[in-house]
Amino acid sequence: MSWKDRTYQMMDEGGASYPFVQWINDGGQLDPRSPRGGFAMPEEQMEDLGAYPAGANVRALTFRNGESTTVFFTEQMEVVVLATRFCWLKDGNRVSNYVPGARSKLQALCLMRGDTGFAGPMMLTFRGIPGKHFAEAYKKHRARVRKATKGAAPSYAFVMRIAAGEPTMVGSRQQSRITPVVLADDFDPDASYVGDAVLDSFDNKEFWAEVKAWREAWAIPGPNGDGEVEDEDNGHRTAQQDIAELYGDDAPAKHDHDNGGNGNRPAGDPQSWARAVNTPLPPTQKYGKNATVGDLMRARDVNVLQWFVAHAGNKKYPQITPEIAQACSVVLEELRKREDEIPF
């Protein structure tokens, strides 16, 4: 029969998509102009979500090609972060590892405080250095929640207030003006608690299964297009500028961007880390014939990693060599250190 006649079980191979708000670096792209960048929600995304960020106002966002679109712009947002995902982009496609010329892209799945209350889920999208700043802000937010609640409540139970910081010049070789993302205020758990009604609306197994699928969708290379206005380039930055700021001014090859597929090199001997993540795995039904330990790390598949470690030396599984078990052990330890950190 024809492909047109078949009923497919899964139509969207990229996972669920949600309305988005995009970070822009250059307030000069806006009309009226802004002294700094911030959060821009295209009009059609506002219509899809049925809400816009609290305090946002209407601006025209103009692209390099002279075209423009209507956006709801604000320099600060209140969000409840549910999950994050990261990828490298090259020629309009997500790639598994860093390659020369690739750009970093980070998304956060959130609820946002809108004009009439909390709305979502929706996505925040960042490219390049602002994504690193957001990652650092989110890490600080999680840490202060743990400290304030003594671990008795998750970070998604509390609002994270983020804002556009003072624009700054970055890059020691190629200077570029960016607007950093910063935490907007101190943290008071009682004042920042989102409330029972908001949590009751999403905190269930079915919803978190959808979040997990969204997060894991980028483990597979594929076309870009999730949650951003394609022509926006965060202030005309180059890939080399992004790399220089994320990892220092050395050449990318010196920073193991491709080890583990996410550019977040652990401390220690980079050659040992490279050996661990590039260790070939025996064929499996789930990962096929050509998978590596790095593939398990990118998928955060702790269960399979633990299985390989636990069955090392078992005569029933002679294909699990000591090298494979050791590599899986190294990666497991790194995942435990990172917890939910963004892979920069």
Order of alpha helices (4+ residues) and beta strands (2+ residues): beta-beta-beta-alpha-beta-beta-beta-beta-beta-beta-alpha-beta-beta-beta-beta-alpha-alpha-alpha-beta-alpha-alpha-alpha-alpha-alpha
